[in-house]
């Protein structure tokens, strides 16, 4: 079992040395240096925390939830208009694709089976397995 964890650490280090990871990390730093992005992200996370707290209450206030949801949407829309945030989203997508490819390769090596290309691996967007 120690060998598995050792090789996992090696894989993690190789991933962290990849262009996709470095580009994502750099894009995160660039986005967070943008005062507008930093402020909007703080507002978004604050509203999200408030929503989570309200949802824990016995009788959540629908008006508060709606207002906070609208605030989160507004923050997200504004964030998506910032070049640094767009670049970050693209870098995160490229990194996610790398991780997906690594997972597919591991699955193939272990099971001999390739994942169905139409399956994203996320059941959220799925109409059901076949």
Rosetta blueprint (number, residue, H / E / L):
1 X L
2 X H
3 X H
4 X H
5 X H
6 X H
7 X H
8 X H
9 X H
10 X H
11 X H
12 X H
13 X H
14 X H
15 X H
16 X H
17 X L
18 X L
19 X H
20 X H
21 X H
22 X H
23 X H
24 X H
25 X H
26 X H
27 X H
28 X H
29 X H
30 X H
31 X H
32 X H
33 X H
34 X L
35 X H
36 X H
37 X H
38 X H
39 X H
40 X H
41 X H
42 X H
43 X H
44 X H
45 X H
46 X H
47 X H
48 X H
49 X H
50 X H
51 X H
52 X H
53 X H
54 X H
55 X H
56 X L
57 X L
58 X L
59 X L
60 X L
61 X L
62 X H
63 X H
64 X H
65 X H
66 X H
67 X H
68 X H
69 X H
70 X H
71 X H
72 X H
73 X H
74 X H
75 X H
76 X H
77 X H
78 X H
79 X H
80 X L
81 X L
82 X L
83 X H
84 X H
85 X H
86 X H
87 X H
88 X H
89 X H
90 X H
91 X H
92 X H
93 X H
94 X H
95 X H
96 X H
97 X H
98 X H
99 X H
100 X H
101 X H
102 X H
103 X H
104 X H
105 X H
106 X H
107 X H
108 X H
109 X H
110 X H
111 X H
112 X L
113 X L
114 X L
115 X L
116 X L
117 X L
118 X L
119 X L
120 X L
121 X L
122 X L
123 X H
124 X H
125 X H
126 X L
127 X L
128 X L
129 X L
130 X L
